[in-house]
Amino acid sequence: MFSARFWGSLASIFMLLPAAAPACDDCAKCNGTGSCTKVVQVPCTVMKTVTETCYREEQRIETVLVPKTITVEKQVPYEYNALVCVEKVDEQVIEVKTPKFRWVDQEYEMMVPAKDTVTKMRKRTECVPVTETKTCVEDQGCWKIEMVASETCGGCKCTEKKVWCPNPVEVTKEVTVMKEVCVEEPYTCEVDIMVPIKKTRKVKEYFTKTETKTIKHPYKSMEYRKKTKMVTASIPECVQVEEQRTVTVKVPYTVEKQVPCTVMKTVEQTCACDCGCGS
């Protein structure tokens, strides 16, 4: 099969080659033949044997380790709370106040009698002439002579008598009157006063001294405390157990195959000479 393909390719190459040129006696390349031979690389397809790895499935029995949980009795520590009597001390901080005193200097004021000259104001009354306008009733009458009866004449009006005829009239007049006026005048006199003076004396000053004192009160109380004891307990453990299983595995095997591949082959090729003798 390979040889048939090779010779078929070679025949097609020869068909494409040009015809041989006439011989030329003077050509040094073709020696007068008119054609030359050269080596060329020609691709060709050949069959190649290759080895391929394939896999097939097979059933096998194998032993494997399988984890399994089992119960095991063991002595384990057990913690529990128990009431126990505990002695304690309660500390109490108190303040103790103690009254005390100290002598200190004290300034004080004392009033003593003294004389002082002061200016005072006094009031006195004096009469002052004042002009005022007053409205009064003035009698502006006149005297008239009237005939009146007398006892001697038997009751006839034969005696003349001067009679005042009143005529009251309101008139406004300016009059000068004396009025009492209160006048203030200063005068100087001595008075008795009390003057403060400063003195110093020793007095007791009372204060409170505060001290801190700690008092301890012991007492007992019941409290929970953690205790441990060993007890028997069933504890689950994980162990490895052998177990047979049927498993499917892939087994490799090799297979030879013929596959086509293209290779370059060296062949001699006849061609027309380029010396020009063929022309």
BALOBA-1460 file (C-alpha; in Angstrom, 3 decimals):
// residues 279
<rec num="1" residu="m" x="0.000" y="0.000" z="0.000"/>
<rec num="2" residu="f" x="2.807" y="2.359" z="0.859"/>
<rec num="3" residu="s" x="4.725" y="1.503" z="-2.346"/>
<rec num="4" residu="a" x="1.690" y="2.136" z="-4.525"/>
<rec num="5" residu="r" x="1.259" y="5.619" z="-3.045"/>
<rec num="6" residu="f" x="4.962" y="6.380" z="-3.415"/>
<rec num="7" residu="w" x="5.161" y="5.410" z="-7.064"/>
<rec num="8" residu="g" x="1.922" y="7.223" z="-7.852"/>
<rec num="9" residu="s" x="3.358" y="10.441" z="-6.350"/>
<rec num="10" residu="l" x="6.577" y="9.988" z="-8.252"/>
<rec num="11" residu="a" x="4.739" y="9.465" z="-11.553"/>
<rec num="12" residu="s" x="2.783" y="12.681" z="-11.035"/>
<rec num="13" residu="i" x="6.028" y="14.560" z="-10.428"/>
<rec num="14" residu="f" x="7.533" y="13.240" z="-13.627"/>
<rec num="15" residu="m" x="4.454" y="14.268" z="-15.558"/>
<rec num="16" residu="l" x="4.888" y="17.840" z="-14.424"/>
<rec num="17" residu="l" x="8.541" y="17.989" z="-15.496"/>
<rec num="18" residu="p" x="9.290" y="19.778" z="-18.803"/>
<rec num="19" residu="a" x="10.556" y="17.894" z="-21.790"/>
<rec num="20" residu="a" x="14.267" y="17.396" z="-22.178"/>
<rec num="21" residu="a" x="16.018" y="20.026" z="-24.221"/>
<rec num="22" residu="p" x="18.239" y="19.191" z="-27.216"/>
<rec num="23" residu="a" x="21.724" y="18.223" z="-26.343"/>
<rec num="24" residu="c" x="24.497" y="20.730" z="-26.386"/>
<rec num="25" residu="d" x="28.047" y="19.515" z="-26.810"/>
<rec num="26" residu="d" x="29.585" y="22.648" z="-25.310"/>
<rec num="27" residu="c" x="27.636" y="22.575" z="-21.890"/>
<rec num="28" residu="a" x="29.728" y="21.557" z="-18.918"/>
<rec num="29" residu="k" x="26.656" y="20.983" z="-16.665"/>
<rec num="30" residu="c" x="24.606" y="18.586" z="-18.712"/>
<rec num="31" residu="n" x="27.432" y="17.233" z="-20.845"/>
<rec num="32" residu="g" x="25.458" y="17.976" z="-23.914"/>
<rec num="33" residu="t" x="22.315" y="16.131" z="-22.788"/>
<rec num="34" residu="g" x="20.201" y="19.275" z="-22.224"/>
<rec num="35" residu="s" x="18.811" y="18.100" z="-18.853"/>
<rec num="36" residu="c" x="20.193" y="18.211" z="-15.305"/>
<rec num="37" residu="t" x="19.524" y="16.114" z="-12.167"/>
<rec num="38" residu="k" x="18.962" y="17.749" z="-8.733"/>
<rec num="39" residu="v" x="18.045" y="16.468" z="-5.267"/>
<rec num="40" residu="v" x="14.739" y="17.813" z="-3.778"/>
<rec num="41" residu="q" x="12.615" y="17.117" z="-0.660"/>
<rec num="42" residu="v" x="9.231" y="15.661" z="-1.530"/>
<rec num="43" residu="p" x="6.423" y="15.172" z="1.097"/>
<rec num="44" residu="c" x="4.928" y="11.707" z="1.193"/>
<rec num="45" residu="t" x="2.457" y="9.890" z="3.412"/>
<rec num="46" residu="v" x="3.583" y="6.715" z="5.161"/>
<rec num="47" residu="m" x="1.905" y="4.392" z="7.675"/>
<rec num="48" residu="k" x="3.487" y="4.338" z="11.127"/>
<rec num="49" residu="t" x="2.986" y="1.793" z="13.885"/>
<rec num="50" residu="v" x="2.216" y="3.465" z="17.292"/>
<rec num="51" residu="t" x="1.494" y="2.014" z="20.723"/>
<rec num="52" residu="e" x="-1.629" y="3.347" z="22.554"/>
<rec num="53" residu="t" x="-2.462" y="2.751" z="26.233"/>
<rec num="54" residu="c" x="-6.082" y="1.735" z="26.927"/>
<rec num="55" residu="y" x="-7.948" y="0.871" z="30.143"/>
<rec num="56" residu="r" x="-10.436" y="-1.829" z="30.985"/>
<rec num="57" residu="e" x="-12.536" y="-2.208" z="34.135"/>
<rec num="58" residu="e" x="-12.042" y="-5.232" z="36.364"/>
<rec num="59" residu="q" x="-13.783" y="-6.322" z="39.589"/>
<rec num="60" residu="r" x="-11.401" y="-7.024" z="42.489"/>
<rec num="61" residu="i" x="-11.803" y="-7.915" z="46.133"/>
<rec num="62" residu="e" x="-9.590" y="-5.900" z="48.496"/>
<rec num="63" residu="t" x="-9.318" y="-5.403" z="52.238"/>
<rec num="64" residu="v" x="-9.846" y="-1.870" z="53.544"/>
<rec num="65" residu="l" x="-9.857" y="-0.266" z="57.013"/>
<rec num="66" residu="v" x="-13.295" y="1.086" z="57.931"/>
<rec num="67" residu="p" x="-13.813" y="3.370" z="60.990"/>
<rec num="68" residu="k" x="-16.285" y="1.913" z="63.496"/>
<rec num="69" residu="t" x="-17.605" y="3.343" z="66.753"/>
<rec num="70" residu="i" x="-17.616" y="1.017" z="69.789"/>
<rec num="71" residu="t" x="-18.497" y="1.611" z="73.458"/>
<rec num="72" residu="v" x="-15.672" y="1.211" z="76.018"/>
<rec num="73" residu="e" x="-16.030" y="1.482" z="79.799"/>
<rec num="74" residu="k" x="-13.363" y="3.683" z="81.394"/>
<rec num="75" residu="q" x="-12.641" y="5.489" z="84.630"/>
<rec num="76" residu="v" x="-13.032" y="9.204" z="83.925"/>
<rec num="77" residu="p" x="-12.890" y="12.224" z="86.253"/>
<rec num="78" residu="y" x="-16.260" y="13.769" z="87.118"/>
<rec num="79" residu="e" x="-16.592" y="17.327" z="88.394"/>
<rec num="80" residu="y" x="-19.492" y="18.283" z="90.632"/>
<rec num="81" residu="n" x="-20.448" y="21.144" z="92.943"/>
<rec num="82" residu="a" x="-20.615" y="20.427" z="96.690"/>
<rec num="83" residu="l" x="-21.643" y="22.656" z="99.590"/>
<rec num="84" residu="v" x="-18.752" y="23.232" z="101.992"/>
<rec num="85" residu="c" x="-18.383" y="25.390" z="105.089"/>
<rec num="86" residu="v" x="-16.010" y="28.276" z="104.464"/>
<rec num="87" residu="e" x="-14.631" y="30.609" z="107.126"/>
<rec num="88" residu="k" x="-14.499" y="34.206" z="106.031"/>
<rec num="89" residu="v" x="-13.659" y="37.573" z="107.516"/>
<rec num="90" residu="d" x="-15.758" y="40.609" z="106.746"/>
<rec num="91" residu="e" x="-13.762" y="43.810" z="106.996"/>
<rec num="92" residu="q" x="-15.690" y="46.961" z="107.788"/>
<rec num="93" residu="v" x="-14.125" y="50.386" z="107.531"/>
<rec num="94" residu="i" x="-15.632" y="52.915" z="109.931"/>
<rec num="95" residu="e" x="-14.918" y="56.522" z="110.783"/>
<rec num="96" residu="v" x="-14.255" y="57.444" z="114.395"/>
<rec num="97" residu="k" x="-14.836" y="61.091" z="115.277"/>
<rec num="98" residu="t" x="-13.194" y="62.442" z="118.461"/>
<rec num="99" residu="p" x="-14.063" y="65.911" z="119.825"/>
<rec num="100" residu="k" x="-10.994" y="68.067" z="120.610"/>
<rec num="101" residu="f" x="-10.142" y="71.715" z="121.190"/>
<rec num="102" residu="r" x="-7.220" y="74.119" z="120.770"/>
<rec num="103" residu="w" x="-6.427" y="77.630" z="121.973"/>
<rec num="104" residu="v" x="-6.608" y="80.267" z="119.271"/>
<rec num="105" residu="d" x="-6.353" y="84.057" z="119.166"/>
<rec num="106" residu="q" x="-9.654" y="85.783" z="118.650"/>
<rec num="107" residu="e" x="-10.091" y="89.439" z="117.788"/>
<rec num="108" residu="y" x="-13.150" y="91.192" z="119.132"/>
<rec num="109" residu="e" x="-14.517" y="94.730" z="119.340"/>
<rec num="110" residu="m" x="-15.455" y="96.509" z="122.547"/>
<rec num="111" residu="m" x="-17.436" y="99.753" z="122.740"/>
<rec num="112" residu="v" x="-16.010" y="102.500" z="125.037"/>
<rec num="113" residu="p" x="-17.549" y="105.973" z="125.797"/>
<rec num="114" residu="a" x="-16.032" y="109.099" z="124.201"/>
<rec num="115" residu="k" x="-16.808" y="112.750" z="123.406"/>
<rec num="116" residu="d" x="-17.352" y="114.083" z="119.923"/>
<rec num="117" residu="t" x="-18.108" y="117.546" z="118.527"/>
<rec num="118" residu="v" x="-20.907" y="117.479" z="116.016"/>
<rec num="119" residu="t" x="-22.847" y="120.037" z="114.047"/>
<rec num="120" residu="k" x="-26.570" y="119.810" z="114.376"/>
<rec num="121" residu="m" x="-29.508" y="121.661" z="112.919"/>
<rec num="122" residu="r" x="-32.124" y="123.278" z="115.120"/>
<rec num="123" residu="k" x="-35.369" y="124.988" z="114.306"/>
<rec num="124" residu="r" x="-36.612" y="128.319" z="115.644"/>
<rec num="125" residu="t" x="-39.754" y="130.327" z="114.954"/>
<rec num="126" residu="e" x="-39.674" y="134.010" z="114.013"/>
<rec num="127" residu="c" x="-42.344" y="136.496" z="112.789"/>
<rec num="128" residu="v" x="-41.939" y="137.772" z="109.281"/>
<rec num="129" residu="p" x="-44.155" y="140.458" z="107.661"/>
<rec num="130" residu="v" x="-46.017" y="139.047" z="104.700"/>
<rec num="131" residu="t" x="-48.220" y="140.989" z="102.282"/>
<rec num="132" residu="e" x="-51.426" y="139.194" z="101.492"/>
<rec num="133" residu="t" x="-54.536" y="139.954" z="99.494"/>
<rec num="134" residu="k" x="-57.748" y="139.537" z="101.428"/>
<rec num="135" residu="t" x="-61.395" y="139.866" z="100.510"/>
<rec num="136" residu="c" x="-63.470" y="141.505" z="103.231"/>
<rec num="137" residu="v" x="-66.894" y="143.048" z="103.669"/>
<rec num="138" residu="e" x="-66.725" y="146.809" z="104.106"/>
<rec num="139" residu="d" x="-69.685" y="148.850" z="105.352"/>
<rec num="140" residu="q" x="-69.939" y="151.764" z="102.980"/>
<rec num="141" residu="g" x="-73.148" y="153.141" z="104.543"/>
<rec num="142" residu="c" x="-73.916" y="156.753" z="105.389"/>
<rec num="143" residu="w" x="-75.596" y="158.797" z="108.016"/>
<rec num="144" residu="k" x="-79.117" y="160.016" z="107.360"/>
<rec num="145" residu="i" x="-81.380" y="162.340" z="109.312"/>
<rec num="146" residu="e" x="-84.763" y="160.874" z="110.005"/>
<rec num="147" residu="m" x="-87.784" y="162.180" z="111.872"/>
<rec num="148" residu="v" x="-88.622" y="160.070" z="114.850"/>
<rec num="149" residu="a" x="-91.289" y="160.254" z="117.595"/>
<rec num="150" residu="s" x="-90.381" y="161.212" z="121.041"/>
<rec num="151" residu="e" x="-92.119" y="160.622" z="124.372"/>
<rec num="152" residu="t" x="-92.654" y="164.217" z="125.006"/>
<rec num="153" residu="c" x="-94.543" y="165.021" z="121.887"/>
<rec num="154" residu="g" x="-97.228" y="162.459" z="122.241"/>
<rec num="155" residu="g" x="-96.058" y="160.085" z="119.591"/>
<rec num="156" residu="c" x="-95.647" y="162.284" z="116.583"/>
<rec num="157" residu="k" x="-92.519" y="162.300" z="114.507"/>
<rec num="158" residu="c" x="-91.221" y="165.693" z="115.165"/>
<rec num="159" residu="t" x="-87.737" y="165.061" z="116.383"/>
<rec num="160" residu="e" x="-84.761" y="164.787" z="114.073"/>
<rec num="161" residu="k" x="-82.344" y="161.909" z="114.664"/>
<rec num="162" residu="k" x="-79.141" y="160.941" z="112.899"/>
<rec num="163" residu="v" x="-79.353" y="157.288" z="111.792"/>
<rec num="164" residu="w" x="-76.628" y="155.130" z="110.155"/>
<rec num="165" residu="c" x="-77.680" y="153.344" z="107.041"/>
<rec num="166" residu="p" x="-75.407" y="150.265" z="106.497"/>
<rec num="167" residu="n" x="-74.229" y="149.273" z="102.984"/>
<rec num="168" residu="p" x="-72.022" y="146.128" z="103.153"/>
<rec num="169" residu="v" x="-69.711" y="145.775" z="100.103"/>
<rec num="170" residu="e" x="-67.039" y="143.029" z="99.398"/>
<rec num="171" residu="v" x="-63.709" y="144.608" z="98.615"/>
<rec num="172" residu="t" x="-60.186" y="143.201" z="97.972"/>
<rec num="173" residu="k" x="-57.336" y="144.769" z="99.886"/>
<rec num="174" residu="e" x="-53.606" y="144.149" z="100.368"/>
<rec num="175" residu="v" x="-52.785" y="143.757" z="104.007"/>
<rec num="176" residu="t" x="-49.493" y="143.130" z="105.823"/>
<rec num="177" residu="v" x="-49.651" y="140.404" z="108.397"/>
<rec num="178" residu="m" x="-46.985" y="138.862" z="110.643"/>
<rec num="179" residu="k" x="-46.529" y="135.153" z="110.086"/>
<rec num="180" residu="e" x="-44.491" y="132.655" z="112.042"/>
<rec num="181" residu="v" x="-41.801" y="130.995" z="109.938"/>
<rec num="182" residu="c" x="-39.719" y="127.910" z="110.972"/>
<rec num="183" residu="v" x="-36.033" y="128.549" z="110.272"/>
<rec num="184" residu="e" x="-33.242" y="125.889" z="110.484"/>
<rec num="185" residu="e" x="-29.866" y="126.989" z="111.721"/>
<rec num="186" residu="p" x="-26.697" y="124.951" z="112.426"/>
<rec num="187" residu="y" x="-25.030" y="124.869" z="115.807"/>
<rec num="188" residu="t" x="-22.063" y="122.968" z="117.321"/>
<rec num="189" residu="c" x="-22.263" y="120.854" z="120.439"/>
<rec num="190" residu="e" x="-20.521" y="117.986" z="122.204"/>
<rec num="191" residu="v" x="-22.180" y="114.570" z="122.363"/>
<rec num="192" residu="d" x="-21.399" y="111.322" z="124.137"/>
<rec num="193" residu="i" x="-20.620" y="108.482" z="121.718"/>
<rec num="194" residu="m" x="-19.453" y="104.851" z="121.924"/>
<rec num="195" residu="v" x="-16.239" y="104.085" z="120.028"/>
<rec num="196" residu="p" x="-15.300" y="100.467" z="119.041"/>
<rec num="197" residu="i" x="-11.778" y="99.287" z="119.850"/>
<rec num="198" residu="k" x="-10.171" y="95.963" z="118.805"/>
<rec num="199" residu="k" x="-8.709" y="93.572" z="121.340"/>
<rec num="200" residu="t" x="-7.284" y="90.042" z="121.252"/>
<rec num="201" residu="r" x="-8.092" y="87.203" z="123.597"/>
<rec num="202" residu="k" x="-7.457" y="83.462" z="123.880"/>
<rec num="203" residu="v" x="-10.473" y="81.261" z="123.258"/>
<rec num="204" residu="k" x="-11.061" y="77.545" z="122.856"/>
<rec num="205" residu="e" x="-11.790" y="76.319" z="119.350"/>
<rec num="206" residu="y" x="-13.548" y="72.994" z="119.270"/>
<rec num="207" residu="f" x="-13.093" y="70.640" z="116.305"/>
<rec num="208" residu="t" x="-13.681" y="66.992" z="115.441"/>
<rec num="209" residu="k" x="-10.812" y="64.675" z="114.547"/>
<rec num="210" residu="t" x="-11.841" y="61.959" z="112.092"/>
<rec num="211" residu="e" x="-9.914" y="58.667" z="111.981"/>
<rec num="212" residu="t" x="-10.430" y="55.560" z="109.849"/>
<rec num="213" residu="k" x="-10.582" y="52.220" z="111.610"/>
<rec num="214" residu="t" x="-10.939" y="48.719" z="110.170"/>
<rec num="215" residu="i" x="-13.028" y="46.171" z="112.106"/>
<rec num="216" residu="k" x="-12.849" y="42.474" z="111.215"/>
<rec num="217" residu="h" x="-15.949" y="40.290" z="111.650"/>
<rec num="218" residu="p" x="-15.261" y="36.541" z="111.230"/>
<rec num="219" residu="y" x="-18.189" y="34.421" z="110.025"/>
<rec num="220" residu="k" x="-18.937" y="31.101" z="108.334"/>
<rec num="221" residu="s" x="-20.880" y="30.544" z="105.156"/>
<rec num="222" residu="m" x="-21.881" y="27.619" z="102.954"/>
<rec num="223" residu="e" x="-20.539" y="27.859" z="99.440"/>
<rec num="224" residu="y" x="-20.368" y="25.633" z="96.410"/>
<rec num="225" residu="r" x="-16.942" y="24.258" z="95.558"/>
<rec num="226" residu="k" x="-15.901" y="22.155" z="92.605"/>
<rec num="227" residu="k" x="-14.792" y="18.586" z="93.451"/>
<rec num="228" residu="t" x="-13.564" y="15.731" z="91.259"/>
<rec num="229" residu="k" x="-14.136" y="12.011" z="91.582"/>
<rec num="230" residu="m" x="-13.476" y="9.017" z="89.317"/>
<rec num="231" residu="v" x="-16.553" y="7.332" z="87.839"/>
<rec num="232" residu="t" x="-17.086" y="4.510" z="85.342"/>
<rec num="233" residu="a" x="-18.473" y="5.799" z="82.063"/>
<rec num="234" residu="s" x="-19.237" y="4.296" z="78.684"/>
<rec num="235" residu="i" x="-17.177" y="6.221" z="76.198"/>
<rec num="236" residu="p" x="-17.562" y="5.787" z="72.453"/>
<rec num="237" residu="e" x="-14.292" y="5.117" z="70.638"/>
<rec num="238" residu="c" x="-13.531" y="5.051" z="66.949"/>
<rec num="239" residu="v" x="-11.495" y="2.003" z="65.810"/>
<rec num="240" residu="q" x="-10.326" y="0.759" z="62.415"/>
<rec num="241" residu="v" x="-11.917" y="-2.540" z="61.319"/>
<rec num="242" residu="e" x="-10.785" y="-4.576" z="58.328"/>
<rec num="243" residu="e" x="-13.498" y="-5.143" z="55.774"/>
<rec num="244" residu="q" x="-13.474" y="-6.798" z="52.351"/>
<rec num="245" residu="r" x="-15.074" y="-4.906" z="49.507"/>
<rec num="246" residu="t" x="-15.557" y="-5.452" z="45.808"/>
<rec num="247" residu="v" x="-14.119" y="-2.554" z="43.928"/>
<rec num="248" residu="t" x="-13.888" y="-1.708" z="40.272"/>
<rec num="249" residu="v" x="-10.394" y="-0.797" z="39.058"/>
<rec num="250" residu="k" x="-9.094" y="0.258" z="35.672"/>
<rec num="251" residu="v" x="-6.327" y="-1.984" z="34.271"/>
<rec num="252" residu="p" x="-4.065" y="-0.500" z="31.574"/>
<rec num="253" residu="y" x="-3.113" y="-2.428" z="28.415"/>
<rec num="254" residu="t" x="-1.292" y="-1.481" z="25.183"/>
<rec num="255" residu="v" x="-2.611" y="-1.655" z="21.610"/>
<rec num="256" residu="e" x="-0.543" y="-1.247" z="18.396"/>
<rec num="257" residu="k" x="-2.127" y="0.804" z="15.606"/>
<rec num="258" residu="q" x="-1.187" y="1.857" z="12.059"/>
<rec num="259" residu="v" x="-1.604" y="5.579" z="11.636"/>
<rec num="260" residu="p" x="-0.738" y="7.678" z="8.558"/>
<rec num="261" residu="c" x="1.919" y="10.390" z="8.863"/>
<rec num="262" residu="t" x="3.579" y="12.810" z="6.406"/>
<rec num="263" residu="v" x="7.381" y="12.683" z="6.043"/>
<rec num="264" residu="m" x="9.858" y="14.471" z="3.740"/>
<rec num="265" residu="k" x="11.748" y="12.159" z="1.365"/>
<rec num="266" residu="t" x="14.825" y="12.998" z="-0.704"/>
<rec num="267" residu="v" x="14.473" y="12.141" z="-4.447"/>
<rec num="268" residu="e" x="16.468" y="12.951" z="-7.600"/>
<rec num="269" residu="q" x="14.590" y="15.102" z="-10.072"/>
<rec num="270" residu="t" x="15.461" y="15.672" z="-13.754"/>
<rec num="271" residu="c" x="14.912" y="19.158" z="-15.055"/>
<rec num="272" residu="a" x="15.853" y="21.277" z="-18.088"/>
<rec num="273" residu="c" x="19.368" y="22.738" z="-17.931"/>
<rec num="274" residu="d" x="19.576" y="26.497" z="-17.464"/>
<rec num="275" residu="c" x="22.732" y="26.809" z="-19.512"/>
<rec num="276" residu="g" x="20.746" y="27.841" z="-22.605"/>
<rec num="277" residu="c" x="21.833" y="25.024" z="-24.761"/>
<rec num="278" residu="g" x="18.363" y="23.696" z="-24.946"/>
<rec num="279" residu="s" x="17.200" y="26.824" z="-26.662"/>
